[in-house]
């Protein structure tokens, strides 16, 4: 049992696991055109969305493809404003990319 300053006793504490790192998945994400402008030339980058900061990183599975210009823009505006400005459903894009990757790896192993 742990005694907290608030008098709460608990054996459970939240300890986030290490974020997943997958270079192959990031290559897969970069194989798509930019999620905003559909540009597929000039260097597509995988931008990670999700919680981060203060030694907290997000999983590689939370990445979407962006061209260099839009990658810089998301850092300038922040993820919420960027998503609103470009009318993107980023969680939906992430789920779609994950499903496509799983399908690709299933076909590869079969």
C-alpha angles and dihedrals in degrees: 000000000000122000111214127197087256094057094251116141119205140157092200123081127173114247113171115222123238113280116253115258116200119165091185091056091050090052088051091052092048090054089072127078121256111292090225109039102013091234109157099179132070099048124313114215130199110237118199119222123192141062117339142142135089094050091319119125131180126234122267086238088072095066130114130189117260132169116240093262095053092042089057090045094055089053090049098046101031125240099279097049091042092052092048095045093052096035092235127160096211097178088054091049090050092051091048093051091048092051092048090050093049090050091049093050091046091054091046093053095044 
